Amino acid sequence: MQADKIIGILGAIPQEVNGIITQLKNRSEHKIGNRTYYQGYINDQKVVVVYSRIGKVAAAATVATLLLEFKVDSIAFIGVAGGIHADVKVGDVVVAKNLVQYDMDASPLRPKFEIPLLGKTYFDTDESWSKETCDHIEEMFGLENLYQLITPSELAKFNITTPKVHYGTIASGDQFFSTSTQKNNLKAQLPEVLCVEMEGAAVAQVCYEFGVPFIVIRTISDNANEEASFSFQSFVEEVSLVYGQEIINKMF
């Protein structure tokens, strides 16, 4: 990225961005709309970091503020997600190629999942930035590097052995997936989806409408089934915070 540009970095909950906030240089805080926006530098890159709160509306409002109030030039959303595709495991990272809102349904006026008036179902991320990020994560996942970040015993707690990075479709909607029924229904309708979360596609739509490049990076915290609530809480606190901080460090 170019140091003269400003990058907005956000996650839905404090644990997803706290590790990034603590390393900001020349940090300042600005409160707008019940959110605290942290301005500062990571290396020589100027950034604004914020947690958006959970859900599509909250994420869209936060991104709009980053664009209009802080004049950011690009957006990076980082956080956790539930694995949907069989190849995606806890501890893996999914970098979005594109995103879809699985709970958008204006049929029969429009095809299911299509955003009314935009005529779009899938929103593409910035391809070169996303693929560069995949390369950084692959490097991070080298066992020697990974063990410097998280101990083998902590990884074993979540059955993480050889985590992988995936590049593909992420689905977003205002539901937390905690049953196999939810998961199977989504797989039947959108079989290409790798993981599910609650904000990314809203971020994508806002960035698309403003013509701003963006990426979405999701660490898999659970399998989007009956064990999801337990896995989510402990994973966010022990693994994803470390992942997120390291991934952002690798970008700049």
Buried (B, 14 or more C-beta within 10 A) or exposed (E): BEEEEBBBBBBBBEBBBBBBBEBBEEEEEBEBEEBEBBBBBBEEBBBBBBBBBBBBEBBBBBBBBBBEEBEBBBBBBBBBBBBBBEEBBBBBBBBBBBBBBBBBEEEEEBEEBBBEEEEBBBBBBBEEBBBBBBEBBEEBBEEEEBEEBBEEEBBEBBEBEEBBBBBBBBBBBBEBBBEEEBBEEBBEEBEBBBBBBBBBBBBBBBBBBEEBBBBBBBBBBBBBBEEBEEBBEEBBEBBBBBBBBBBBBBBB
